[in-house]
Amino acid sequence: MWNSGSMFDSDLIGMLIPAVFCIFWGIAQIIVSRMRKNELETCTEMVTATILDASKISRKYGYDYYCRVRYVWMDEVYKVQIKSSEPLGNIGEETIIHIDPNHPKKIRSINAKGLSFYGFIMGIGVIVIGVVWVIGAIGYSVMR
């Protein structure tokens, strides 16, 4: 008696799940990279900020640095927290940040330019890997 191919279908589905995950992850990377590019285009005003508080949190491969800064824009005082992969300075020191003049609490990430470019390239690469994986999985299933 002929088998309905349930094993065939489950093998194909098992091979397609990681491929689809790659494609969705690549799309998410591209979306995030475009958001960072938007930060570069909107956060154009350089402002001198004073570091109020600084902390370092350990991650698997290095540290994340969090600084709470205070700056003045259009005679109004703002206090905002910034996350970066490098220390901005010590408490009491001044640093330069970039803000959106229309939304002064919006601050550009310190590494926005590099993260935007590499995120976009990585997203495209992961999508290509996912598509090749899908084609390979379907080809393998058909040839089997």
ROZA-89139 format. One record per residue: residue in three letters; chain; residue number from 1; x, y, z of N, C-alpha, C, CB in turn. Coordinates in steps of 0.05 Angstrom, whole numbers, m for minus. Glycine has a CB too. Example, Ala and Ser with C-alpha at 12.3 -4.5 7.8 and 13.67 -1.06 7.14 Angstrom:
(lonu ALA, A, 1, (264, m114, 156), (246, m90, 156), (264, m66, 156), (226, m89, 181))
(lonu SER, A, 2, (257, m45, 142), (273, m21, 143), (258, 1, 157), (282, m12, 114))
***
This chain:
(lonu MET, A, 1, (17, m24, 0), (0, 0, 0), (18, 25, 0), (m19, 0, 24))
(lonu TRP, A, 2, (9, 45, m14), (25, 69, m17), (21, 88, 7), (17, 84, m43))
(lonu ASN, A, 3, (44, 99, 17), (43, 117, 40), (35, 145, 30), (71, 118, 55))
(lonu SER, A, 4, (19, 159, 45), (9, 185, 37), (31, 207, 36), (m13, 194, 55))
(lonu GLY, A, 5, (54, 201, 46), (76, 220, 45), (78, 237, 70), (73, 238, 21))
(lonu SER, A, 6, (67, 228, 92), (68, 245, 116), (97, 249, 125), (52, 231, 138))
(lonu MET, A, 7, (114, 229, 121), (142, 233, 129), (155, 253, 110), (157, 206, 127))
(lonu PHE, A, 8, (148, 252, 85), (158, 271, 65), (150, 300, 73), (148, 264, 37))
(lonu ASP, A, 9, (125, 304, 80), (115, 330, 87), (129, 340, 113), (85, 330, 91))
(lonu SER, A, 10, (132, 323, 132), (144, 332, 158), (174, 338, 154), (141, 310, 179))
(lonu ASP, A, 11, (188, 323, 136), (216, 330, 131), (218, 357, 118), (228, 309, 113))
(lonu LEU, A, 12, (200, 362, 98), (201, 388, 84), (195, 411, 103), (181, 388, 61))
(lonu ILE, A, 13, (174, 407, 120), (167, 428, 139), (190, 433, 159), (141, 420, 155))
(lonu GLY, A, 14, (203, 411, 168), (225, 414, 186), (249, 429, 174), (235, 386, 195))
(lonu MET, A, 15, (252, 426, 148), (274, 440, 134), (266, 469, 128), (282, 426, 108))
(lonu LEU, A, 16, (241, 474, 124), (232, 501, 117), (230, 520, 141), (205, 500, 104))
(lonu ILE, A, 17, (225, 509, 165), (222, 526, 189), (247, 544, 193), (217, 509, 214))
(lonu PRO, A, 18, (271, 533, 194), (295, 551, 197), (298, 571, 174), (320, 534, 200))
(lonu ALA, A, 19, (291, 562, 150), (293, 580, 127), (274, 604, 130), (288, 565, 101))
(lonu VAL, A, 20, (250, 599, 137), (230, 620, 141), (239, 638, 164), (202, 609, 146))
(lonu PHE, A, 21, (250, 627, 185), (260, 643, 207), (282, 661, 197), (271, 625, 230))
(lonu CYS, A, 22, (300, 651, 181), (322, 668, 170), (311, 691, 154), (340, 651, 152))
(lonu ILE, A, 23, (291, 686, 137), (279, 707, 120), (266, 728, 138), (259, 695, 101))
(lonu PHE, A, 24, (250, 720, 158), (238, 740, 175), (258, 755, 192), (218, 726, 194))
(lonu TRP, A, 25, (279, 742, 201), (300, 755, 216), (314, 776, 199), (320, 735, 228))
(lonu GLY, A, 26, (320, 768, 174), (332, 787, 155), (315, 811, 150), (339, 773, 129))
(lonu ILE, A, 27, (289, 807, 147), (271, 830, 143), (271, 848, 167), (242, 820, 137))
(lonu ALA, A, 28, (271, 836, 191), (271, 852, 216), (297, 868, 217), (269, 834, 241))
(lonu GLN, A, 29, (320, 857, 210), (345, 871, 210), (344, 895, 191), (368, 853, 202))
(lonu ILE, A, 30, (332, 892, 168), (330, 914, 148), (312, 936, 159), (320, 903, 121))
(lonu ILE, A, 31, (290, 928, 172), (273, 949, 183), (287, 965, 205), (247, 935, 195))
(lonu VAL, A, 32, (301, 951, 223), (316, 965, 244), (338, 983, 232), (329, 944, 264))
(lonu SER, A, 33, (351, 973, 211), (372, 990, 199), (361, 1015, 186), (388, 973, 178))
(lonu ARG, A, 34, (337, 1013, 175), (324, 1036, 164), (316, 1056, 186), (300, 1028, 147))
(lonu MET, A, 35, (308, 1045, 209), (301, 1063, 231), (326, 1078, 241), (288, 1046, 255))
(lonu ARG, A, 36, (348, 1064, 241), (373, 1078, 249), (381, 1098, 229), (396, 1057, 253))
(lonu LYS, A, 37, (376, 1093, 203), (382, 1112, 182), (365, 1137, 186), (378, 1100, 154))
(lonu ASN, A, 38, (340, 1132, 194), (322, 1155, 199), (333, 1172, 222), (294, 1144, 206))
(lonu GLU, A, 39, (344, 1159, 242), (357, 1174, 264), (379, 1192, 253), (368, 1155, 286))
(lonu LEU, A, 40, (395, 1182, 235), (416, 1198, 224), (405, 1223, 209), (433, 1181, 205))
(lonu GLU, A, 41, (383, 1219, 196), (371, 1241, 180), (356, 1261, 197), (353, 1230, 159))
(lonu THR, A, 42, (345, 1253, 219), (329, 1272, 235), (344, 1283, 259), (304, 1258, 246))
(lonu CYS, A, 43, (363, 1269, 270), (378, 1279, 294), (403, 1293, 284), (385, 1256, 313))
(lonu THR, A, 44, (400, 1318, 277), (421, 1332, 263), (434, 1354, 281), (411, 1345, 238))
(lonu GLU, A, 45, (421, 1362, 302), (432, 1384, 318), (452, 1374, 339), (409, 1399, 332))
(lonu MET, A, 46, (476, 1385, 339), (495, 1378, 360), (491, 1395, 385), (524, 1382, 349))
(lonu VAL, A, 47, (490, 1381, 408), (485, 1394, 433), (506, 1384, 453), (456, 1389, 443))
(lonu THR, A, 48, (515, 1402, 470), (534, 1394, 491), (517, 1386, 515), (553, 1418, 499))
(lonu ALA, A, 49, (522, 1361, 524), (507, 1350, 547), (526, 1344, 570), (491, 1325, 538))
(lonu THR, A, 50, (516, 1346, 594), (531, 1339, 618), (522, 1311, 627), (527, 1360, 640))
(lonu ILE, A, 51, (542, 1294, 633), (536, 1267, 642), (528, 1268, 672), (560, 1248, 638))
(lonu LEU, A, 52, (504, 1260, 678), (494, 1260, 706), (500, 1234, 720), (464, 1266, 706))
(lonu ASP, A, 53, (497, 1212, 705), (500, 1186, 717), (511, 1167, 695), (473, 1175, 728))
(lonu ALA, A, 54, (529, 1149, 703), (540, 1130, 683), (541, 1103, 696), (568, 1139, 673))
(lonu SER, A, 55, (534, 1082, 681), (536, 1055, 691), (544, 1037, 669), (509, 1046, 704))
(lonu LYS, A, 56, (556, 1014, 677), (566, 994, 658), (553, 968, 665), (597, 993, 658))
(lonu ILE, A, 57, (541, 955, 645), (528, 929, 650), (542, 908, 632), (497, 930, 643))
(lonu SER, A, 58, (550, 886, 644), (564, 865, 630), (544, 850, 612), (577, 846, 650))
(lonu ARG, A, 59, (553, 844, 587), (539, 827, 569), (557, 803, 563), (529, 842, 543))
(lonu LYS, A, 60, (548, 786, 546), (563, 762, 539), (590, 770, 527), (547, 744, 520))
(lonu TYR, A, 61, (590, 789, 509), (615, 797, 495), (620, 826, 499), (613, 791, 465))
(lonu GLY, A, 62, (626, 834, 523), (633, 862, 528), (614, 875, 548), (634, 878, 502))
(lonu TYR, A, 63, (609, 901, 544), (593, 916, 562), (574, 934, 547), (610, 933, 581))
(lonu ASP, A, 64, (552, 941, 559), (534, 963, 550), (538, 985, 570), (504, 953, 548))
(lonu TYR, A, 65, (540, 1010, 560), (543, 1033, 577), (518, 1050, 576), (568, 1050, 568))
(lonu TYR, A, 66, (508, 1057, 600), (484, 1074, 602), (492, 1100, 615), (462, 1059, 618))
(lonu CYS, A, 67, (485, 1122, 603), (491, 1148, 614), (465, 1164, 615), (512, 1163, 597))
(lonu ARG, A, 68, (461, 1177, 636), (439, 1196, 638), (451, 1224, 634), (423, 1194, 666))
(lonu VAL, A, 69, (442, 1238, 614), (453, 1264, 607), (433, 1286, 611), (464, 1264, 579))
(lonu ARG, A, 70, (443, 1310, 614), (427, 1334, 617), (437, 1354, 596), (428, 1346, 646))
(lonu TYR, A, 71, (418, 1365, 582), (425, 1386, 562), (403, 1406, 560), (430, 1373, 534))
(lonu VAL, A, 72, (409, 1429, 548), (390, 1451, 544), (386, 1455, 515), (401, 1477, 558))
(lonu TRP, A, 73, (360, 1456, 507), (353, 1462, 480), (330, 1481, 480), (345, 1435, 464))
(lonu MET, A, 74, (333, 1504, 467), (313, 1525, 466), (303, 1533, 493), (289, 1515, 449))
(lonu ASP, A, 75, (322, 1538, 511), (317, 1547, 538), (301, 1527, 555), (303, 1573, 538))
(lonu GLU, A, 76, (301, 1502, 547), (288, 1481, 563), (308, 1459, 569), (263, 1469, 547))
(lonu VAL, A, 77, (307, 1450, 594), (326, 1430, 604), (315, 1402, 599), (334, 1434, 634))
(lonu TYR, A, 78, (331, 1384, 588), (323, 1356, 583), (342, 1338, 597), (322, 1350, 552))
(lonu LYS, A, 79, (331, 1315, 607), (347, 1294, 619), (339, 1268, 605), (343, 1292, 650))
(lonu VAL, A, 80, (358, 1255, 592), (353, 1231, 576), (374, 1210, 582), (351, 1238, 546))
(lonu GLN, A, 81, (367, 1185, 580), (386, 1163, 583), (395, 1154, 555), (373, 1139, 599))
(lonu ILE, A, 82, (421, 1149, 552), (433, 1140, 527), (446, 1113, 532), (453, 1161, 516))
(lonu LYS, A, 83, (443, 1095, 513), (457, 1069, 514), (478, 1069, 492), (437, 1045, 511))
(lonu SER, A, 84, (502, 1060, 498), (522, 1058, 478), (540, 1034, 483), (539, 1084, 476))
(lonu SER, A, 85, (557, 1027, 463), (575, 1005, 467), (602, 1016, 476), (579, 990, 440))
(lonu GLU, A, 86, (605, 1042, 479), (630, 1054, 489), (623, 1075, 510), (646, 1068, 465))
(lonu PRO, A, 87, (640, 1078, 529), (634, 1099, 550), (634, 1127, 538), (654, 1096, 573))
(lonu LEU, A, 88, (616, 1144, 547), (615, 1171, 537), (633, 1190, 554), (586, 1182, 538))
(lonu GLY, A, 89, (639, 1181, 578), (655, 1197, 596), (648, 1191, 625), (652, 1227, 590))
(lonu ASN, A, 90, (659, 1207, 642), (654, 1204, 671), (632, 1224, 680), (680, 1208, 687))
(lonu ILE, A, 91, (622, 1219, 703), (601, 1236, 715), (612, 1264, 717), (591, 1225, 742))
(lonu GLY, A, 92, (597, 1284, 708), (605, 1312, 710), (618, 1322, 684), (623, 1316, 733))
(lonu GLU, A, 93, (628, 1304, 667), (640, 1313, 642), (620, 1320, 621), (659, 1291, 632))
(lonu GLU, A, 94, (629, 1335, 601), (611, 1342, 579), (617, 1324, 555), (614, 1372, 572))
(lonu THR, A, 95, (596, 1319, 540), (598, 1304, 515), (580, 1316, 494), (591, 1274, 520))
(lonu ILE, A, 96, (585, 1310, 469), (569, 1320, 447), (549, 1298, 439), (587, 1328, 423))
(lonu ILE, A, 97, (524, 1306, 437), (503, 1287, 428), (488, 1300, 404), (483, 1280, 451))
(lonu HIS, A, 98, (474, 1284, 389), (458, 1295, 367), (428, 1290, 373), (465, 1281, 340))
(lonu ILE, A, 99, (412, 1312, 371), (384, 1310, 377), (368, 1317, 352), (377, 1328, 401))
(lonu ASP, A, 100, (342, 1310, 353), (323, 1318, 333), (312, 1345, 341), (300, 1297, 329))
(lonu PRO, A, 101, (316, 1366, 326), (307, 1393, 334), (277, 1395, 337), (316, 1414, 314))
(lonu ASN, A, 102, (262, 1378, 323), (233, 1379, 326), (223, 1363, 350), (220, 1368, 300))
(lonu HIS, A, 103, (238, 1343, 358), (232, 1327, 381), (257, 1325, 399), (221, 1298, 373))
(lonu PRO, A, 104, (262, 1344, 415), (288, 1346, 429), (295, 1323, 448), (288, 1371, 445))
(lonu LYS, A, 105, (275, 1306, 455), (282, 1283, 472), (292, 1260, 456), (258, 1275, 488))
(lonu LYS, A, 106, (290, 1262, 429), (299, 1240, 412), (329, 1245, 406), (283, 1239, 385))
(lonu ILE, A, 107, (345, 1225, 414), (374, 1227, 412), (383, 1205, 393), (388, 1224, 439))
(lonu ARG, A, 108, (402, 1212, 376), (414, 1192, 358), (432, 1173, 373), (430, 1207, 335))
(lonu SER, A, 109, (431, 1148, 366), (449, 1128, 378), (477, 1136, 371), (442, 1100, 368))
(lonu ILE, A, 110, (495, 1130, 389), (523, 1137, 385), (534, 1122, 360), (540, 1129, 410))
(lonu ASN, A, 111, (526, 1097, 356), (537, 1081, 334), (516, 1079, 312), (545, 1054, 344))
(lonu ALA, A, 112, (498, 1098, 308), (476, 1095, 289), (486, 1091, 260), (459, 1120, 290))
(lonu LYS, A, 113, (507, 1104, 252), (516, 1102, 224), (526, 1074, 218), (538, 1122, 219))
(lonu GLY, A, 114, (543, 1063, 235), (554, 1037, 230), (532, 1015, 233), (576, 1031, 249))
(lonu LEU, A, 115, (515, 1018, 254), (494, 999, 258), (474, 999, 235), (480, 1004, 284))
(lonu SER, A, 116, (469, 1022, 223), (450, 1023, 201), (461, 1008, 177), (445, 1053, 193))
(lonu PHE, A, 117, (486, 1014, 170), (498, 1001, 146), (502, 971, 150), (525, 1014, 140))
(lonu TYR, A, 118, (514, 963, 172), (519, 934, 177), (493, 919, 181), (537, 931, 200))
(lonu GLY, A, 119, (473, 931, 194), (448, 918, 197), (434, 913, 170), (429, 935, 215))
(lonu PHE, A, 120, (436, 932, 152), (424, 929, 126), (438, 906, 111), (425, 955, 110))
(lonu ILE, A, 121, (464, 906, 110), (480, 886, 96), (474, 858, 109), (510, 892, 98))
(lonu MET, A, 122, (474, 857, 135), (469, 831, 148), (440, 821, 142), (473, 834, 179))
(lonu GLY, A, 123, (421, 839, 141), (394, 832, 135), (391, 820, 107), (375, 856, 138))
(lonu ILE, A, 124, (404, 833, 87), (404, 823, 60), (417, 795, 59), (419, 843, 41))
(lonu GLY, A, 125, (440, 792, 72), (454, 767, 73), (437, 744, 84), (480, 769, 88))
(lonu VAL, A, 126, (424, 750, 107), (408, 729, 120), (383, 722, 102), (398, 739, 148))
(lonu ILE, A, 127, (372, 742, 89), (349, 736, 71), (359, 718, 48), (337, 762, 59))
(lonu VAL, A, 128, (382, 724, 37), (393, 707, 15), (397, 679, 25), (420, 719, 4))
(lonu ILE, A, 129, (409, 676, 49), (413, 649, 60), (386, 635, 63), (427, 651, 87))
(lonu GLY, A, 130, (366, 649, 73), (339, 637, 76), (327, 628, 50), (321, 656, 90))
(lonu VAL, A, 131, (330, 644, 30), (318, 637, 3), (333, 613, m8), (320, 661, m16))
(lonu VAL, A, 132, (360, 613, m6), (375, 590, m16), (367, 565, m1), (406, 596, m14))
(lonu TRP, A, 133, (363, 568, 25), (355, 545, 42), (328, 534, 33), (354, 554, 71))
(lonu VAL, A, 134, (309, 552, 27), (282, 544, 17), (285, 529, m9), (263, 568, 14))
(lonu ILE, A, 135, (300, 540, m28), (304, 527, m54), (317, 499, m50), (321, 545, m72))
(lonu GLY, A, 136, (338, 498, m33), (351, 473, m27), (333, 452, m15), (375, 477, m10))
(lonu ALA, A, 137, (316, 461, 4), (298, 443, 18), (277, 432, m2), (284, 457, 41))
(lonu ILE, A, 138, (266, 449, m18), (247, 440, m38), (260, 422, m58), (233, 465, m52))
(lonu GLY, A, 139, (283, 429, m68), (298, 412, m87), (304, 385, m75), (323, 426, m95))
(lonu TYR, A, 140, (313, 385, m50), (319, 360, m36), (294, 342, m34), (332, 365, m8))
(lonu SER, A, 141, (272, 355, m27), (247, 340, m23), (237, 329, m50), (226, 358, m11))
(lonu VAL, A, 142, (240, 343, m71), (231, 334, m97), (248, 312, m108), (231, 358, m118))
(lonu MET, A, 143, (274, 314, m103), (293, 294, m113), (292, 268, m97), (321, 305, m113))
(lonu ARG, A, 144, (282, 269, m74), (281, 246, m56), (262, 225, m65), (274, 254, m29))
***
